[in-house]
Amino acid sequence: MNRKSVLISYAIFRRFCVMAITSVLTLSLVANGFAMVTEIDVKIGAYYYIWWGIPFNNHWEQGVKYTPFLGEYNSSDSLTADRHILLAKDHGIDFFAVSWIGIGTWVDWINETEDHTWDFDEIDWNLNYSFLKAPHLLDFNFCLFYETKLVLENANLHDKNFTEIFINDTVYAAQQYFTHPSYLRVDGKPVLFIYNLPYLYENLSIPEVQRLLNVTRDFNIYLVGDCGGGPSPPCADSPLLHSMNAVTSYFFSDPSKDWEKILEDAETYYPEWRSEMNSKGIKFIPNAYPGFDNTEHCEWMQRTLNISCTPVVLPLNETMFEDMLNTAIHCAENDSKIVMITSWNEWLESTAIEPSMEFGELFLHTIYLIPEFPSLIILPLFIMATLLAVIFYKRKNSM
């Protein structure tokens, strides 16, 4: 072959290489964009507890079966909160719904209680001066998860008006937390999770509950109600849906069932929840959990408080958790795709996905790997582009 033919062949080959590389890079950018959309599209939250290590009511002593990597930490330590936030961020979790029982100024803890059973002011202090002081909260989100059952039980115990307490707590939350730059917002509204709505309606009249929920409208709150375990959704005309922007279930399906039945319930009823809620203009937020085991806590309650407790064991299982989480993500809303995980660190019920001595980061890795498929597309494309560049370089140098 003469030199002119070689040059022509080389020119054609070079043009092919340039076109191929350009195409590969374009596909890589598209795939990368798809990966970014996939990761951004699903907002994953986890319920987070800040009651650990309180001196007069140390929950670590109340029957914890598994051991966190960080040991029996104290929730008043902002470094602990920061480590949790970093771990969550690095494994695909976007926000914590922080368990909160209000400001607690309505209780005279010195004169009205002897056992200091619950820690209202301490939990709020931990939120204000520990969690909110975590440096990496700037790149993370949080919202409040109002523990209605605990507040109502204690209000009744001390003969206080729960409606008044809830209204005062809402005003305080609006002033103290809703304006925080990291506070979670949906449609521009601060998000507030309400735990166990059925319990409220069982213990208060429907007008009472709806009157206190109406207060949230004054603060333009995005209200998410925990409607109980189902597994079937509440009817479209259920009072549980009053004032709700979205609904969820802290424990979808009874953990006393086996995994096979729970996963079957999720596949069957999650689409029904979404369809039924959407018919009322309400969003649906499905949830997933890694298992459940309260045997140690039940033993403590019976031994220490003489309170009857039925132990429930749903073995912690990474594969089952992954299946339930995938079902939840598939059934989440298209325009506001939120999924909740029960929980980050509820160690008394063994639902924690926080790294432990027994399971390591197993459950966190499950979350981290969910949006990884698009990345598998990018890697071969990158390798192909590199190979073409090498071939082009060698061919040029051999001329």
C-alpha positions in Angstrom: 0.0 0.0 0.0 1.5 3.4 -1.0 1.8 6.3 1.4 -1.2 8.1 0.0 -3.5 5.1 0.6 -2.1 4.7 4.1 -2.8 8.4 4.8 -6.3 8.1 3.5 -6.9 4.9 5.5 -5.5 6.6 8.6 -7.7 9.7 8.1 -10.8 7.5 7.8 -9.8 5.5 10.9 -9.1 8.7 12.8 -12.5 10.1 11.9 -14.1 6.9 13.0 -12.3 7.0 16.3 -13.3 10.6 16.9 -16.9 9.8 16.1 -16.8 6.7 18.3 -15.2 8.5 21.2 -17.7 11.4 20.8 -20.6 9.0 20.8 -19.3 7.1 23.8 -18.7 10.3 25.8 -22.2 11.5 24.9 -23.7 8.3 26.0 -21.7 8.5 29.2 -23.0 12.0 29.9 -26.6 10.8 29.3 -26.1 7.8 31.5 -24.5 9.9 34.2 -27.4 12.3 34.0 -29.7 9.4 34.3 -27.8 8.2 37.4 -28.1 11.6 38.9 -31.8 11.8 38.2 -32.2 8.3 39.7 -30.4 9.3 42.9 -32.2 12.7 43.2 -35.6 11.2 42.3 -35.9 9.1 45.4 -35.6 11.0 48.7 -35.0 8.4 51.5 -35.6 9.3 55.1 -35.1 7.4 58.4 -36.7 7.8 61.8 -34.0 9.1 64.2 -34.0 9.0 68.1 -32.2 11.4 70.3 -33.1 10.0 73.7 -29.9 7.9 74.2 -27.7 8.4 77.3 -30.0 10.7 79.2 -28.6 10.4 82.8 -31.8 9.9 84.8 -33.5 7.8 82.1 -30.8 6.0 80.2 -32.6 4.0 77.5 -29.5 1.8 76.9 -30.4 0.1 80.2 -33.9 -0.7 79.0 -33.2 -3.9 77.1 -31.1 -3.4 73.9 -30.3 -6.6 72.0 -27.7 -5.4 69.5 -24.6 -3.2 69.9 -24.0 -0.1 67.8 -20.5 0.5 66.5 -20.3 3.7 68.4 -21.1 2.0 71.7 -23.7 3.3 74.2 -23.4 6.8 72.9 -25.0 10.0 74.3 -27.4 11.9 72.1 -26.3 15.2 73.7 -22.9 14.8 71.9 -22.9 16.7 68.6 -20.0 14.6 67.4 -22.2 11.5 67.6 -24.9 13.3 65.6 -22.4 14.4 63.0 -21.1 10.8 62.6 -24.6 9.6 62.1 -25.3 12.3 59.5 -22.1 11.5 57.6 -22.9 7.8 57.6 -26.4 8.4 56.4 -25.3 10.8 53.7 -22.6 8.5 52.4 -25.1 5.6 52.0 -28.0 7.4 50.2 -30.1 8.6 53.1 -31.3 12.2 52.6 -33.0 13.2 55.9 -33.8 12.2 59.4 -37.3 12.4 60.9 -36.2 13.2 64.4 -38.4 11.8 67.3 -39.7 14.8 69.3 -42.1 15.1 72.2 -42.3 18.9 72.3 -40.8 21.5 74.6 -42.1 20.0 77.8 -42.5 23.2 79.8 -46.0 22.2 80.8 -44.7 19.6 83.3 -43.3 20.5 86.7 -40.8 17.7 86.8 -39.8 18.4 90.4 -43.2 18.6 92.0 -45.4 16.5 89.7 -43.3 13.4 89.0 -41.2 11.1 91.1 -39.8 8.7 88.5 -38.9 11.2 85.7 -40.3 8.6 83.3 -39.9 10.7 80.1 -37.4 13.3 79.1 -39.3 16.1 77.3 -36.9 19.0 78.0 -33.8 16.8 77.6 -34.8 15.6 74.2 -35.5 19.1 73.0 -32.1 20.2 74.5 -30.4 17.4 72.5 -32.1 18.5 69.4 -31.2 22.2 69.9 -27.6 21.9 71.2 -26.4 18.6 69.8 -28.1 17.6 66.6 -28.4 21.1 65.2 -24.8 21.8 66.0 -23.5 18.9 63.8 -21.3 20.5 61.1 -22.5 18.3 58.3 -26.2 19.1 58.9 -25.6 21.9 56.4 -25.6 19.3 53.6 -28.4 17.2 55.1 -32.1 17.6 56.0 -34.2 16.9 59.1 -37.8 17.3 60.2 -39.8 16.6 63.3 -41.5 13.4 64.1 -44.1 14.3 66.8 -44.6 11.4 69.3 -48.3 12.0 69.9 -48.8 8.8 72.0 -46.1 9.7 74.5 -47.2 13.3 74.8 -50.9 12.4 75.2 -50.2 9.6 77.8 -48.2 12.0 79.9 -50.7 14.8 79.5 -53.4 12.5 80.8 -51.2 11.4 83.6 -50.7 15.0 84.8 -54.2 16.1 83.9 -53.1 18.5 81.2 -54.9 19.6 78.0 -53.3 17.8 75.1 -54.8 20.1 72.5 -53.2 23.1 74.2 -49.9 21.3 74.5 -49.9 20.4 70.8 -50.7 24.0 69.8 -47.9 25.4 72.0 -45.5 22.8 70.6 -46.4 23.7 67.1 -45.9 27.4 67.7 -42.5 26.6 69.3 -41.5 24.3 66.4 -42.4 27.0 63.9 -40.2 29.5 65.6 -37.3 27.2 66.6 -37.0 24.7 63.8 -39.1 25.3 60.7 -37.0 28.2 59.7 -33.7 26.3 60.0 -31.9 26.1 56.6 -31.7 22.3 56.8 -35.3 21.7 57.7 -37.0 19.4 55.2 -39.6 21.1 52.9 -42.0 19.7 50.4 -43.7 22.1 48.0 -42.0 24.9 50.0 -43.7 23.8 53.2 -42.0 22.5 56.4 -42.7 18.8 56.9 -44.1 17.5 60.2 -44.6 13.8 60.8 -47.4 12.9 63.2 -47.0 9.5 64.9 -50.0 7.1 65.4 -53.0 9.0 64.3 -55.3 6.1 65.2 -54.3 6.5 68.8 -55.3 10.1 68.8 -58.8 9.3 67.4 -59.2 6.4 69.9 -58.5 8.7 72.9 -60.0 12.1 71.8 -63.1 12.9 69.9 -63.0 13.5 66.2 -63.8 17.2 66.6 -61.0 17.6 69.1 -58.4 15.9 66.9 -59.4 17.8 63.8 -59.4 21.1 65.7 -55.8 20.6 66.8 -54.7 19.5 63.4 -56.3 22.6 61.8 -53.8 24.6 63.7 -51.1 23.4 61.4 -52.7 25.2 58.5 -51.8 28.5 60.1 -48.2 27.6 59.7 -48.5 26.2 56.2 -47.1 22.8 57.3 -46.8 19.8 55.1 -48.4 17.3 57.4 -47.6 13.6 57.1 -49.8 11.3 59.2 -48.8 7.8 60.4 -52.1 5.9 59.8 -51.1 2.7 61.4 -50.0 -0.7 60.0 -53.0 -1.6 57.8 -52.0 -3.4 55.8 -55.0 -2.2 53.7 -55.3 1.6 53.4 -57.8 3.7 55.3 -61.0 4.5 53.4 -61.1 7.7 51.4 -63.6 9.2 53.8 -61.7 8.2 57.0 -61.2 11.0 59.5 -57.5 9.9 59.7 -57.0 11.8 56.4 -58.2 15.2 57.8 -55.7 17.9 57.1 -53.1 15.4 55.8 -50.8 16.3 52.9 -49.4 12.8 52.9 -49.8 9.6 54.9 -47.4 6.8 55.8 -47.1 3.8 58.1 -44.4 3.6 60.7 -44.9 -0.2 60.7 -46.6 -1.3 57.6 -48.0 -4.8 58.2 -47.6 -6.4 61.6 -44.0 -7.4 62.4 -45.3 -10.5 64.1 -46.0 -11.9 60.6 -43.3 -13.7 58.8 -41.2 -12.0 56.1 -43.0 -13.8 53.3 -46.4 -12.4 54.4 -45.0 -8.9 55.0 -43.4 -8.7 51.5 -46.6 -10.0 50.0 -48.6 -7.4 51.8 -46.3 -4.6 50.5 -46.6 -5.8 46.9 -50.4 -6.1 47.2 -51.3 -3.1 49.3 -48.8 -0.4 48.6 -50.3 0.3 45.2 -53.7 0.4 46.9 -52.5 2.9 49.4 -51.2 5.1 46.7 -54.3 4.9 44.5 -56.7 5.4 47.4 -54.8 8.4 48.8 -54.4 10.0 45.4 -58.1 9.9 44.9 -58.3 12.4 47.8 -55.4 14.5 46.6 -53.1 13.0 49.3 -49.6 11.6 48.8 -48.4 8.2 49.9 -45.0 7.6 51.6 -44.3 3.9 51.8 -41.8 2.5 54.3 -39.4 -0.4 54.8 -37.6 -1.9 57.9 -34.8 -4.5 58.4 -36.6 -6.6 61.0 -37.9 -6.4 64.6 -36.9 -7.9 67.9 -38.1 -6.5 71.2 -37.4 -9.5 73.4 -34.8 -7.8 75.5 -36.9 -4.7 76.0 -40.0 -6.8 76.9 -37.9 -8.7 79.6 -36.8 -5.3 81.0 -40.4 -4.0 81.1 -41.7 -7.1 82.9 -38.7 -7.3 85.3 -38.4 -3.6 86.1 -41.8 -2.0 85.6 -44.0 -5.1 86.0 -45.7 -4.3 82.7 -46.8 -7.2 80.5 -45.1 -7.2 77.2 -45.4 -9.6 74.3 -42.1 -10.2 72.6 -42.1 -10.2 68.8 -39.3 -11.4 66.6 -39.0 -10.8 62.9 -35.3 -11.8 62.2 -33.2 -8.9 60.8 -32.5 -9.9 57.2 -30.7 -7.9 54.6 -32.3 -9.6 51.6 -35.9 -9.1 52.9 -35.1 -5.4 53.7 -33.8 -4.9 50.2 -37.0 -6.5 48.7 -39.2 -4.3 50.9 -37.3 -1.2 50.1 -37.4 -1.8 46.4 -41.1 -2.4 46.6 -41.5 0.9 48.5 -39.5 2.8 46.0 -41.4 1.4 43.1 -44.7 2.4 44.8 -43.7 5.9 45.9 -45.2 9.0 44.2 -43.7 10.0 40.9 -43.5 13.7 41.6 -42.5 13.6 45.3 -40.8 10.3 45.6 -40.2 9.8 49.4 -39.6 6.5 51.2 -39.2 6.1 54.9 -37.0 3.6 56.8 -38.0 2.4 60.2 -35.4 3.2 61.7 -32.0 4.7 62.0 -31.5 3.9 65.7 -34.5 2.5 67.5 -32.4 -0.1 69.3 -35.2 -1.1 71.8 -37.1 -2.7 68.9 -34.0 -3.7 66.9 -35.1 -1.9 63.8 -31.8 0.1 63.6 -29.9 0.2 60.3 -27.1 2.2 62.1 -23.9 0.1 61.9 -23.7 -2.5 64.6 -21.2 -5.0 65.9 -23.5 -7.8 64.8 -24.3 -6.6 61.2 -21.7 -4.0 60.4 -22.9 -1.7 57.6 -24.9 -4.4 55.9 -28.2 -2.5 55.9 -26.6 0.8 54.9 -24.9 -0.9 51.9 -28.4 -2.2 50.8 -29.6 1.4 50.5 -26.4 2.6 48.9 -26.5 0.0 46.1 -30.1 0.7 45.1 -29.4 3.5 42.5 -26.1 1.9 41.4 -27.4 0.3 38.1 -26.8 3.5 36.0 -23.2 3.6 37.2 -22.7 0.1 35.8 -23.5 1.6 32.4 -21.0 4.4 32.8 -18.0 2.2 33.6 -18.1 0.1 30.3 -18.5 3.3 28.3 -15.5 4.9 30.0 -13.4 1.8 29.4 -14.5 1.7 25.7 -13.5 5.4 25.3 -10.1 4.7 26.9 -9.4 1.7 24.6 -10.3 3.7 21.5 -8.0 6.5 22.6 -5.1 4.0 23.1 -5.7 2.4 19.7 -5.8 5.8 18.0 -2.5 6.8 19.7 -0.7 3.5 18.8 -1.9 3.7 15.2 -0.7 7.2 14.8 2.7 6.4 16.3 3.1 3.4 13.9 2.7 5.5 10.8 
